[in-house]
Amino acid sequence: MILDRAGIERLVPQRDTMCLLDAVTAWDPIHIRCTAAAPGPTHPLARDQTVPAVAAIEYAAQATAVHGALLEQAVAPRAGLLAKLGEVQLHTDRIPSDGTALQVHAQRLGQSAAGCLYGFEVACGQQPVASGRLLVAFTPAAAP
């Protein structure tokens, strides 16, 4: 493990139960791999005690935020927002809650001063949950 949950919480704006990632297991300038506990019925994104597969996008977005912070050697979250999704495929209707940890992989495809583009895959064991691309737009820093 490269970064634990406490380290992740220092780098993303989400806290407590909304911080969905538990560990960064590998990263380099292009890729990040994270793990997360299997969602249970009290998961913050659960509906009728199950977590819809579309929630995998939030796992991926948090992984990209951590990746960006690691690249920038940030000590606090950078302001940004999920601006666009593309080529999203949901491979199931819900995230399995069988106790198997989730694997989240994101790959930086491009970056500019205005934002960055990532491809992502989320799986539960060997079962794909969701994949696609997401564009993060950086919020301009406030003028001094």
C-alpha positions as CSV (number, residue, x, y, z in Angstrom):
1,M,0.0,0.0,0.0
2,I,1.3,3.4,-1.0
3,L,-1.3,5.6,0.6
4,D,-4.0,4.7,3.2
5,R,-7.4,6.1,3.8
6,A,-6.2,8.9,6.1
7,G,-3.7,10.0,3.4
8,I,-6.4,9.9,0.8
9,E,-8.7,12.1,2.9
10,R,-6.0,14.7,3.1
11,L,-6.0,14.9,-0.8
12,V,-9.7,14.8,-1.7
13,P,-12.5,17.1,-0.6
14,Q,-14.7,14.1,0.4
15,R,-14.6,13.2,4.1
16,D,-15.9,10.4,6.3
17,T,-18.2,8.0,4.5
18,M,-18.1,10.0,1.3
19,C,-14.4,9.3,0.9
20,L,-15.0,6.0,-1.0
21,L,-11.4,4.9,-1.5
22,D,-9.4,2.9,1.1
23,A,-5.9,2.7,-0.4
24,V,-3.7,3.7,-3.3
25,T,-1.9,0.5,-4.2
26,A,0.2,1.8,-7.2
27,W,0.7,5.0,-9.1
28,D,3.0,6.6,-11.7
29,P,2.7,9.8,-13.8
30,I,0.0,8.2,-16.0
31,H,-1.9,5.6,-13.9
32,I,-3.3,5.2,-10.4
33,R,-4.7,2.0,-8.8
34,C,-6.9,2.1,-5.7
35,T,-8.9,-0.2,-3.7
36,A,-12.2,0.3,-1.8
37,A,-14.2,-1.9,0.5
38,A,-17.3,-3.6,-0.9
39,P,-20.3,-1.4,-0.4
40,G,-22.8,-2.4,2.1
41,P,-26.5,-1.4,2.7
42,T,-25.5,1.8,4.6
43,H,-23.1,3.1,1.8
44,P,-23.8,6.8,1.3
45,L,-24.7,6.2,-2.4
46,A,-26.9,3.2,-1.7
47,R,-30.5,3.2,-2.9
48,D,-32.8,0.5,-1.5
49,Q,-29.7,-1.0,0.3
50,T,-27.7,-1.5,-3.0
51,V,-25.3,0.7,-4.7
52,P,-26.0,1.4,-8.4
53,A,-23.2,0.8,-10.9
54,V,-23.3,4.5,-11.9
55,A,-21.8,5.2,-8.4
56,A,-18.5,3.7,-9.8
57,I,-18.0,7.0,-11.5
58,E,-17.6,8.7,-8.1
59,Y,-14.9,6.1,-7.2
60,A,-13.1,6.9,-10.4
61,A,-13.4,10.7,-9.9
62,Q,-11.9,10.4,-6.4
63,A,-9.1,8.3,-7.8
64,T,-8.3,11.0,-10.4
65,A,-8.3,13.6,-7.7
66,V,-5.8,11.6,-5.6
67,H,-3.7,11.1,-8.7
68,G,-3.6,14.8,-9.5
69,A,-2.7,15.7,-5.9
70,L,0.1,13.1,-5.9
71,L,1.4,14.4,-9.2
72,E,1.4,18.0,-7.9
73,Q,2.7,16.9,-4.5
74,A,-0.2,18.8,-3.0
75,V,-0.9,18.9,0.7
76,A,-4.6,19.8,0.3
77,P,-7.3,19.2,-2.3
78,R,-7.3,21.2,-5.5
79,A,-10.6,22.7,-6.5
80,G,-12.2,21.1,-9.6
81,L,-15.3,19.5,-10.8
82,L,-16.4,16.6,-12.9
83,A,-17.2,18.4,-16.2
84,K,-18.0,15.7,-18.7
85,L,-18.4,11.9,-19.0
86,G,-17.9,10.0,-22.2
87,E,-17.9,6.4,-23.4
88,V,-19.3,5.3,-20.1
89,Q,-20.3,1.6,-20.0
90,L,-22.1,0.1,-17.0
91,H,-21.3,-3.6,-17.1
92,T,-23.8,-4.4,-14.4
93,D,-26.8,-2.7,-12.8
94,R,-25.3,-2.5,-9.3
95,I,-22.0,-2.8,-7.5
96,P,-21.8,-6.3,-6.0
97,S,-22.0,-6.3,-2.2
98,D,-20.5,-9.8,-1.8
99,G,-17.6,-8.6,0.3
100,T,-15.1,-8.4,-2.6
101,A,-13.1,-5.2,-2.6
102,L,-13.4,-2.9,-5.6
103,Q,-10.4,-2.1,-7.8
104,V,-10.3,1.3,-9.3
105,H,-7.9,2.1,-12.2
106,A,-7.6,5.5,-13.8
107,Q,-5.2,6.5,-16.6
108,R,-4.4,10.1,-17.4
109,L,-5.0,10.7,-21.2
110,G,-4.3,14.4,-21.3
111,Q,-3.9,17.5,-19.2
112,S,-3.9,21.3,-19.7
113,A,-4.0,24.3,-17.3
114,A,-7.8,24.1,-17.5
115,G,-8.3,20.4,-16.7
116,C,-7.5,16.8,-17.4
117,L,-8.9,13.8,-19.1
118,Y,-8.9,10.3,-17.7
119,G,-9.9,6.9,-18.7
120,F,-11.2,4.6,-15.9
121,E,-12.2,1.1,-15.0
122,V,-13.9,-0.1,-11.9
123,A,-14.1,-3.8,-11.1
124,C,-15.3,-6.0,-8.2
125,G,-12.9,-9.0,-8.3
126,Q,-12.9,-10.2,-11.9
127,Q,-16.3,-8.6,-12.6
128,P,-16.2,-5.3,-14.5
129,V,-18.6,-2.7,-13.0
130,A,-18.0,0.4,-15.1
131,S,-15.6,2.0,-17.5
132,G,-15.3,5.2,-19.5
133,R,-13.7,8.6,-19.6
134,L,-14.1,11.6,-17.4
135,L,-13.0,15.2,-17.8
136,V,-12.1,17.2,-14.7
137,A,-12.2,21.0,-15.0
138,F,-10.0,22.9,-12.6
139,T,-11.6,25.8,-10.7
140,P,-9.5,28.9,-11.1
141,A,-7.6,30.0,-8.0
142,A,-9.0,33.0,-6.2
143,A,-7.0,36.2,-6.9
144,P,-4.9,37.4,-3.9
